[in-house]
Amino acid sequence: MGFRRESRRITLAFDDPELNGLEVVTRSVPLGTFMAMLDSSSDAAKTTQLFQDFADNALLSWNLEAEDGTPVEPTLAGMKTQDTDFMLTIVKTWLDAIGSATGPLVGASSNGNTSDYQH
């Protein structure tokens, strides 16, 4: 029986006080998708693909509402109704979150013995 790892859910946190209350839930993506998204972000002609990949592969939900109070769908179509700088902030925050370490590694062994491994 093999090891199965589920994709990690990431709730984005924003430093900008104007975004207080915004909840965006995303997920991790395979390394190949992540690398393609990073490549896309460096070429202005591929920006559309970056947003498409984010919408299709990472964006799970958000509590975003339009000015009239109707929910904005967490899709590319919904993203397209928002200000560019706002969506760039969300995608950049996700890229930063997924590219960063997930926290400290598991603590050291408590038995005090060392491994017999030699390299």
N, C-alpha and C positions, 0 to 999 in steps of 0.2 A: 504494500500500500504506500503510495507516494504522499508527499507533502503538498497541500493545496493552500495557496495564499490568496486571500481576497484582496481586492483593491482597497486602498486606504481612503477613507472619507476625510475630507479636509474642509473645515469651516473657516472661511477667510476672515481675518481681522484687519481692520483698516486704521491707519494712524490719523487720517484726516477727520477732524471733529465734525465736518459737514456730513460725514457718512455714518455717524452714530446711529445705531438701530438697524442698519442694513445687515441682513444675514444672507450670505451666499455659501451654499454647500456644493462642494465639488468632489472629485475623486482623483486618485492617482491614475496615470495611464502607463502603458508599456513604454520602455525606454525608447524604442524606435519612434513611437508617436511623439514623445517628448522631444527627441532630437530633431525630428522634422518640424515641430512647432518652433523650436529655437532657430532653426535655419530660416523658417518663414519670417520670423520677426525681424531678421536682419536685412531683408530685401523688401522694399516698399511694394513691389509688384506682387509679392506673395502674402501680403497682409490679410487679404480676404480669406486665404486658406487657413491662416492662423486662427482667425475668429471662427471659421467653419469647424475646424478641428476642436477648438475649445467647446463650442456649442454641442457638437456631436459626441465627444468623448469624455468631457470633464464636467460640464455644468449639470448638476442634478436638480437643484431648486434654489429659489431665493424668495424673499418677501417683498420684492420690488413692485411698486404700484405706479401707474401713470398719474399725471396731475389730477385727473378726474376720479381717482381712487380705484380704477379697475386694475386687476392684477396684470403684470407684464409677464408673458410666458417666458420660461427659461429656455429659449430657443434662439437660433440665429435671427429669425424674424423679429422676435422680441428685443434682442440685442440691437438690431438696426433702428429701433425707435428711440434709442437713448443717445445722449451726447457722446461724441467720440472720446473726449478726455475721460469721461466716467467709465466707459467700457475699457479703455486702455488701462485705467487704474485697476479694474477688476482682474483683467487678464494678467497684468504685470504682477499683481499681488499673488495670484495663483502660481505663476511661473516661479516667483521667489519662494513660495511655500513648498512647492513640490520639489524644488531643487535644493532645499535646505535639509540638514540632518533632522531626523525625527525625534531626537532626544538622546539622553545618555544611554550608553550601552549597558547591558546587564552587568551587575556588580561582579566582583571577583569571587572566586570559589572560596567557600568558608572552611574547607578542610585543611588548608595550608600546604598541601602537597603540590609539587610542580609536575608538569607533563614530562613524559619520557621522550617527547618529540625532539629530534635533532635535525637541523637543516644543513 
